[in-house]
Every structure is written in C-alpha cells, then in structure tokens.
Amino acid sequence: MDNQLPWRLKADMLWFKQATIAQNPKQENVIIMGRKTWDSIPEKFRPLARRKNIVITRSPEKCQAPYTAQSFEQALKLAYSLGNEVFVAGGGSIYELAFKHPDCKKLLITEIDRNFQCDSFFPDYSLWKKYKTIASGNEDGLAYSISIYQPE
Ligand SMILES: NC(=O)c1ccc[n+]([C@@H]2O[C@H](COP(=O)([O-])OP(=O)(O)OC[C@H]3O[C@@H](n4cnc5c(N)ncnc54)[C@H](OP(=O)(O)O)[C@@H]3O)[C@@H](O)[C@H]2O)c1
C-alpha cells in the first residue's frame, strides 16, 4: 500500500534473504524487480547485498540501480547472462509479467492470515500446488506460513 508493505514480518524478511542469497559465497543470484519496488527499498539497503539487482523501468536514465532493463524479457536475458539463480521480487506489475512466463517454475509464497487494505496484488496462484511448507508461526499476533508452490 502506497509503495510499502502493509505488514512487518521479520520471518518473511529473513526468509527472503536466506532464499535469494546464493549459498556458495563465490556465486551471486539475480533479483529482478520493478522500479517502484526498487524505490520502496531504503537507500541504505539497496542494491540488495550479495545479489545482482536488475530494475525494470521505461526510464533507465532516471534510475540509479546497478542494472536496468526496459522490459521483462530484456531483464531475464540480462539475468541469465549475469548470475546463478534468478528471482523476481515484485511488485504487482512485474509478478504479473513473470507469472505468465514459461520460465516461472516455482513460487515462494508467504501467506498471512489477516486482511489488509492493498493497492498492489500477486496474481491468482490457486492452480499451483503447495509442494513444501518451509515454516509457519505467529509473530506479534500475525499468523503466517511460508511455502513453495510448483505448477500442478
Ligand atoms: N509482498 C511482496 O512480496 C512484495 C514484493 C515487492 C513489492 N511489493 C509491493 O508492491 C508494490 C509495488 O508494485 P507495483 O506494481 O506498484 O510496482 P512495481 O511492479 O514494483 O514497479 C512498477 C514499475 O516498473 C516498471 N515497469 C512495469 N512494467 C514494465 C514494462 N512492461 N516495461 C518496462 N517497465 C515496466 C515501470 O517503471 P517506470 O515507471 O520507471 O517506467 C513501472 O512504473 C509496493 O507496494 C511494494 O511494497 C510487495
């Protein structure tokens, strides 16, 4: 909401870091994100450390990200040339593009058992199958569950 997450869930932040940073310190994974998501990251935390950050924008000249691309296809091509595993980290418009792409093979989903007012959404993944639950718990009254989904 208003280019911020409507919740604060440390377990999700930690999982995001753990899942996206390559285990082998000699390797770097790639994170693709939309320009608004890039803007939502506090300056001191970006680019996200130990990962190659690619930002999709129609105005690359206005963006200070280490790597930019002007379309999802261009970002993916660059990602494959740069690094190891490739992750798409939102926001809504980029999830929408990635979700439709044949290379999208896995969803890392954190579900939170509460309704929030939102202005950006993840695509409908009801046809995907829950393959594994990584963790679940309750943080400050927020019940959550972190899972991996794969296509049916
Ligand atoms: N829960 C989560 O996992 C999660 C993760 C990330 C973000 N979020 C939330 O999602 C929200 C942001 O999502 P959003 O959909 O508003 O913005 P976004 O997807 O992060 O970024 C949108 C921007 O990406 C660029 N873009 C999008 N499609 C493009 C295309 N086809 N070609 C070229 N450039 C393109 C444009 O940048 P320009 O305007 O620069 O051209 C557009 O304004 C925030 O509230 C954020 O907190 C949630």
The ligand as an SDF file (V2000), in Angstrom:
LIG
                    3D

 48 52  0  0  0  0  0  0  0  0999 V2000
    4.8100   -8.7450   -0.7770 N   0  0  0  0  0  0  0  0  0  0  0  0
    5.7840   -8.7610   -1.6450 C   0  0  0  0  0  0  0  0  0  0  0  0
    6.3850   -9.7820   -1.8290 O   0  0  0  0  0  0  0  0  0  0  0  0
    6.1640   -7.5290   -2.4090 C   0  0  0  0  0  0  0  0  0  0  0  0
    7.3400   -7.5290   -3.1280 C   0  0  0  0  0  0  0  0  0  0  0  0
    7.6820   -6.3840   -3.8560 C   0  0  0  0  0  0  0  0  0  0  0  0
    6.8500   -5.2780   -3.8440 C   0  0  0  0  0  0  0  0  0  0  0  0
    5.7270   -5.2980   -3.1250 N   0  0  0  0  0  0  0  0  0  0  0  0
    4.8390   -4.1120   -3.1070 C   0  0  0  0  0  0  0  0  0  0  0  0
    4.3660   -3.8970   -4.4450 O   0  0  0  0  0  0  0  0  0  0  0  0
    4.1200   -2.5090   -4.6230 C   0  0  0  0  0  0  0  0  0  0  0  0
    4.7860   -2.0540   -5.9130 C   0  0  0  0  0  0  0  0  0  0  0  0
    4.2180   -2.7800   -7.0130 O   0  0  0  0  0  0  0  0  0  0  0  0
    3.7750   -2.0160   -8.3420 P   0  0  0  0  0  0  0  0  0  0  0  0
    3.1080   -2.9940   -9.2350 O   0  0  0  0  0  0  0  0  0  0  0  0
    3.0430   -0.7750   -7.9430 O   0  0  0  0  0  0  0  0  0  0  0  0
    5.1700   -1.5190   -8.9220 O   0  0  0  0  0  0  0  0  0  0  0  0
    6.4540   -2.3470   -9.4570 P   0  0  0  0  0  0  0  0  0  0  0  0
    5.9900   -3.5620  -10.1930 O   0  0  0  0  0  0  0  0  0  0  0  0
    7.4390   -2.5300   -8.3680 O   0  0  0  0  0  0  0  0  0  0  0  0
    7.0840   -1.2820  -10.4530 O   0  0  0  0  0  0  0  0  0  0  0  0
    6.3090   -0.7190  -11.4940 C   0  0  0  0  0  0  0  0  0  0  0  0
    7.2380   -0.0300  -12.4370 C   0  0  0  0  0  0  0  0  0  0  0  0
    8.0150   -1.0000  -13.1590 O   0  0  0  0  0  0  0  0  0  0  0  0
    8.2340   -0.5490  -14.4810 C   0  0  0  0  0  0  0  0  0  0  0  0
    7.5340   -1.4420  -15.4130 N   0  0  0  0  0  0  0  0  0  0  0  0
    6.4510   -2.2220  -15.1720 C   0  0  0  0  0  0  0  0  0  0  0  0
    6.1160   -2.9270  -16.2710 N   0  0  0  0  0  0  0  0  0  0  0  0
    7.0060   -2.5770  -17.2270 C   0  0  0  0  0  0  0  0  0  0  0  0
    7.1920   -2.9780  -18.5720 C   0  0  0  0  0  0  0  0  0  0  0  0
    6.3800   -3.8780  -19.1790 N   0  0  0  0  0  0  0  0  0  0  0  0
    8.2110   -2.4340  -19.2820 N   0  0  0  0  0  0  0  0  0  0  0  0
    9.0470   -1.5360  -18.6980 C   0  0  0  0  0  0  0  0  0  0  0  0
    8.9260   -1.1170  -17.4120 N   0  0  0  0  0  0  0  0  0  0  0  0
    7.9150   -1.6380  -16.6830 C   0  0  0  0  0  0  0  0  0  0  0  0
    7.6570    0.8630  -14.5600 C   0  0  0  0  0  0  0  0  0  0  0  0
    8.7170    1.6990  -14.1090 O   0  0  0  0  0  0  0  0  0  0  0  0
    8.8690    3.2420  -14.6160 P   0  0  0  0  0  0  0  0  0  0  0  0
    7.6570    3.9440  -14.0850 O   0  0  0  0  0  0  0  0  0  0  0  0
   10.1570    3.6880  -14.0260 O   0  0  0  0  0  0  0  0  0  0  0  0
    8.9130    3.1800  -16.1250 O   0  0  0  0  0  0  0  0  0  0  0  0
    6.5400    0.7890  -13.5210 C   0  0  0  0  0  0  0  0  0  0  0  0
    6.1410    2.0530  -13.0340 O   0  0  0  0  0  0  0  0  0  0  0  0
    4.6450   -1.8000   -3.3940 C   0  0  0  0  0  0  0  0  0  0  0  0
    3.5490   -1.5140   -2.5220 O   0  0  0  0  0  0  0  0  0  0  0  0
    5.5540   -2.8320   -2.7440 C   0  0  0  0  0  0  0  0  0  0  0  0
    5.6270   -2.6640   -1.3400 O   0  0  0  0  0  0  0  0  0  0  0  0
    5.3590   -6.4160   -2.4140 C   0  0  0  0  0  0  0  0  0  0  0  0
  1  2  1  0
  2  3  2  0
  2  4  1  0
  4  5  1  0
  4 48  2  0
  5  6  2  0
  6  7  1  0
  7  8  2  0
  8  9  1  0
  8 48  1  0
  9 10  1  0
  9 46  1  0
 10 11  1  0
 11 12  1  0
 11 44  1  0
 12 13  1  0
 13 14  1  0
 14 15  2  0
 14 16  1  0
 14 17  1  0
 17 18  1  0
 18 19  2  0
 18 20  1  0
 18 21  1  0
 21 22  1  0
 22 23  1  0
 23 24  1  0
 23 42  1  0
 24 25  1  0
 25 26  1  0
 25 36  1  0
 26 27  1  0
 26 35  1  0
 27 28  2  0
 28 29  1  0
 29 30  1  0
 29 35  2  0
 30 31  1  0
 30 32  2  0
 32 33  1  0
 33 34  2  0
 34 35  1  0
 36 37  1  0
 36 42  1  0
 37 38  1  0
 38 39  2  0
 38 40  1  0
 38 41  1  0
 42 43  1  0
 44 45  1  0
 44 46  1  0
 46 47  1  0
M  CHG  2   8   1  16  -1
M  END
$$$$
